[in-house]
Amino acid sequence: MKDSFDSTLVDSIANIAVLNEKANRSFSAKPPAQYLKDHGVRPERLDEQAVPADGFLEVSKFEEFLKRRSERLAAEATAYVQGLASGGA
């Protein structure tokens, strides 16, 4: 990604996922769709990370992926904060 896109996009919060160290090393050398296929990552795991479904994990769609994931992260953060404000957890 760093060779194809501006570093501000590559390093944006919408491109950060929570991975363990082993997964992170393995992931960094492969396109996202290939990594997910090779490691049998289930759709619910992607959902937990607010990763947009279907079709946005190709490098050619990286900017659209960031837009959609940013929107989803913002919506989930807003819902969480609203839940706190209304006394929920």
ChimeraX commands (.cxc) that place a marker at each C-alpha (Angstrom):
marker #1 position 0.00,0.00,0.00 radius 0.5
marker #1 position 2.78,2.42,0.88 radius 0.5
marker #1 position 4.11,2.21,-2.67 radius 0.5
marker #1 position 0.72,2.92,-4.23 radius 0.5
marker #1 position -0.96,5.48,-1.95 radius 0.5
marker #1 position -0.10,8.59,0.03 radius 0.5
marker #1 position 1.10,7.80,3.55 radius 0.5
marker #1 position -1.72,9.86,5.10 radius 0.5
marker #1 position -4.20,7.39,3.60 radius 0.5
marker #1 position -2.18,4.31,4.50 radius 0.5
marker #1 position -1.70,5.49,8.07 radius 0.5
marker #1 position -5.27,6.76,8.57 radius 0.5
marker #1 position -7.33,5.40,11.44 radius 0.5
marker #1 position -9.69,3.81,8.92 radius 0.5
marker #1 position -6.82,1.55,7.86 radius 0.5
marker #1 position -5.99,0.30,11.34 radius 0.5
marker #1 position -7.15,-3.09,12.56 radius 0.5
marker #1 position -6.54,-4.83,15.85 radius 0.5
marker #1 position -4.32,-7.83,15.13 radius 0.5
marker #1 position -1.95,-9.89,17.17 radius 0.5
marker #1 position 1.75,-9.61,16.31 radius 0.5
marker #1 position 1.89,-12.85,14.31 radius 0.5
marker #1 position -1.16,-11.92,12.23 radius 0.5
marker #1 position 0.17,-8.42,11.66 radius 0.5
marker #1 position 3.47,-9.72,10.25 radius 0.5
marker #1 position 1.64,-12.20,8.04 radius 0.5
marker #1 position -0.89,-9.64,6.85 radius 0.5
marker #1 position 1.56,-6.90,5.90 radius 0.5
marker #1 position 3.05,-8.83,3.01 radius 0.5
marker #1 position -0.23,-9.76,1.29 radius 0.5
marker #1 position -3.15,-7.99,-0.33 radius 0.5
marker #1 position -6.10,-7.96,2.10 radius 0.5
marker #1 position -8.38,-10.30,0.10 radius 0.5
marker #1 position -5.57,-12.85,-0.23 radius 0.5
marker #1 position -4.75,-12.76,3.49 radius 0.5
marker #1 position -8.39,-13.25,4.44 radius 0.5
marker #1 position -8.75,-16.18,2.06 radius 0.5
marker #1 position -5.47,-17.83,3.11 radius 0.5
marker #1 position -6.34,-17.58,6.80 radius 0.5
marker #1 position -10.04,-18.39,6.55 radius 0.5
marker #1 position -11.10,-15.17,8.24 radius 0.5
marker #1 position -14.83,-15.37,8.92 radius 0.5
marker #1 position -17.19,-12.51,7.99 radius 0.5
marker #1 position -18.11,-11.93,11.64 radius 0.5
marker #1 position -14.45,-11.18,12.42 radius 0.5
marker #1 position -14.48,-8.50,9.73 radius 0.5
marker #1 position -17.72,-7.13,11.14 radius 0.5
marker #1 position -16.10,-6.85,14.59 radius 0.5
marker #1 position -13.46,-4.60,13.00 radius 0.5
marker #1 position -16.04,-2.53,11.05 radius 0.5
marker #1 position -14.61,-3.74,7.75 radius 0.5
marker #1 position -16.99,-3.06,4.85 radius 0.5
marker #1 position -18.46,-6.19,3.32 radius 0.5
marker #1 position -17.86,-7.52,-0.16 radius 0.5
marker #1 position -15.88,-5.90,-2.87 radius 0.5
marker #1 position -13.84,-3.29,-1.03 radius 0.5
marker #1 position -10.83,-5.37,-0.07 radius 0.5
marker #1 position -9.08,-5.06,-3.42 radius 0.5
marker #1 position -6.13,-2.67,-3.52 radius 0.5
marker #1 position -7.75,-0.83,-6.44 radius 0.5
marker #1 position -10.68,0.08,-4.15 radius 0.5
marker #1 position -8.56,1.19,-1.19 radius 0.5
marker #1 position -9.80,4.78,-1.11 radius 0.5
marker #1 position -13.45,3.68,-1.24 radius 0.5
marker #1 position -12.69,1.13,1.51 radius 0.5
marker #1 position -11.32,3.94,3.71 radius 0.5
marker #1 position -14.37,6.11,3.07 radius 0.5
marker #1 position -16.84,3.35,3.90 radius 0.5
marker #1 position -14.91,2.15,6.94 radius 0.5
marker #1 position -14.52,5.71,8.24 radius 0.5
marker #1 position -18.27,6.19,7.99 radius 0.5
marker #1 position -18.94,2.93,9.81 radius 0.5
marker #1 position -16.39,3.63,12.55 radius 0.5
marker #1 position -17.92,7.08,13.08 radius 0.5
marker #1 position -21.46,5.66,13.24 radius 0.5
marker #1 position -20.44,2.96,15.73 radius 0.5
marker #1 position -18.52,5.45,17.90 radius 0.5
marker #1 position -21.51,7.83,17.89 radius 0.5
marker #1 position -23.88,5.03,18.87 radius 0.5
marker #1 position -21.55,3.98,21.68 radius 0.5
marker #1 position -21.27,7.51,23.08 radius 0.5
marker #1 position -25.03,8.02,22.81 radius 0.5
marker #1 position -25.50,4.78,24.71 radius 0.5
marker #1 position -23.23,6.06,27.47 radius 0.5
marker #1 position -25.14,9.34,27.60 radius 0.5
marker #1 position -28.44,7.52,28.01 radius 0.5
marker #1 position -27.09,5.41,30.85 radius 0.5
marker #1 position -26.28,2.29,28.83 radius 0.5
marker #1 position -22.92,0.67,28.50 radius 0.5
marker link #1:1,2 radius 0.2
marker link #1:2,3 radius 0.2
marker link #1:3,4 radius 0.2
marker link #1:4,5 radius 0.2
marker link #1:5,6 radius 0.2
marker link #1:6,7 radius 0.2
marker link #1:7,8 radius 0.2
marker link #1:8,9 radius 0.2
marker link #1:9,10 radius 0.2
marker link #1:10,11 radius 0.2
marker link #1:11,12 radius 0.2
marker link #1:12,13 radius 0.2
marker link #1:13,14 radius 0.2
marker link #1:14,15 radius 0.2
marker link #1:15,16 radius 0.2
marker link #1:16,17 radius 0.2
marker link #1:17,18 radius 0.2
marker link #1:18,19 radius 0.2
marker link #1:19,20 radius 0.2
marker link #1:20,21 radius 0.2
marker link #1:21,22 radius 0.2
marker link #1:22,23 radius 0.2
marker link #1:23,24 radius 0.2
marker link #1:24,25 radius 0.2
marker link #1:25,26 radius 0.2
marker link #1:26,27 radius 0.2
marker link #1:27,28 radius 0.2
marker link #1:28,29 radius 0.2
marker link #1:29,30 radius 0.2
marker link #1:30,31 radius 0.2
marker link #1:31,32 radius 0.2
marker link #1:32,33 radius 0.2
marker link #1:33,34 radius 0.2
marker link #1:34,35 radius 0.2
marker link #1:35,36 radius 0.2
marker link #1:36,37 radius 0.2
marker link #1:37,38 radius 0.2
marker link #1:38,39 radius 0.2
marker link #1:39,40 radius 0.2
marker link #1:40,41 radius 0.2
marker link #1:41,42 radius 0.2
marker link #1:42,43 radius 0.2
marker link #1:43,44 radius 0.2
marker link #1:44,45 radius 0.2
marker link #1:45,46 radius 0.2
marker link #1:46,47 radius 0.2
marker link #1:47,48 radius 0.2
marker link #1:48,49 radius 0.2
marker link #1:49,50 radius 0.2
marker link #1:50,51 radius 0.2
marker link #1:51,52 radius 0.2
marker link #1:52,53 radius 0.2
marker link #1:53,54 radius 0.2
marker link #1:54,55 radius 0.2
marker link #1:55,56 radius 0.2
marker link #1:56,57 radius 0.2
marker link #1:57,58 radius 0.2
marker link #1:58,59 radius 0.2
marker link #1:59,60 radius 0.2
marker link #1:60,61 radius 0.2
marker link #1:61,62 radius 0.2
marker link #1:62,63 radius 0.2
marker link #1:63,64 radius 0.2
marker link #1:64,65 radius 0.2
marker link #1:65,66 radius 0.2
marker link #1:66,67 radius 0.2
marker link #1:67,68 radius 0.2
marker link #1:68,69 radius 0.2
marker link #1:69,70 radius 0.2
marker link #1:70,71 radius 0.2
marker link #1:71,72 radius 0.2
marker link #1:72,73 radius 0.2
marker link #1:73,74 radius 0.2
marker link #1:74,75 radius 0.2
marker link #1:75,76 radius 0.2
marker link #1:76,77 radius 0.2
marker link #1:77,78 radius 0.2
marker link #1:78,79 radius 0.2
marker link #1:79,80 radius 0.2
marker link #1:80,81 radius 0.2
marker link #1:81,82 radius 0.2
marker link #1:82,83 radius 0.2
marker link #1:83,84 radius 0.2
marker link #1:84,85 radius 0.2
marker link #1:85,86 radius 0.2
marker link #1:86,87 radius 0.2
marker link #1:87,88 radius 0.2
marker link #1:88,89 radius 0.2
view
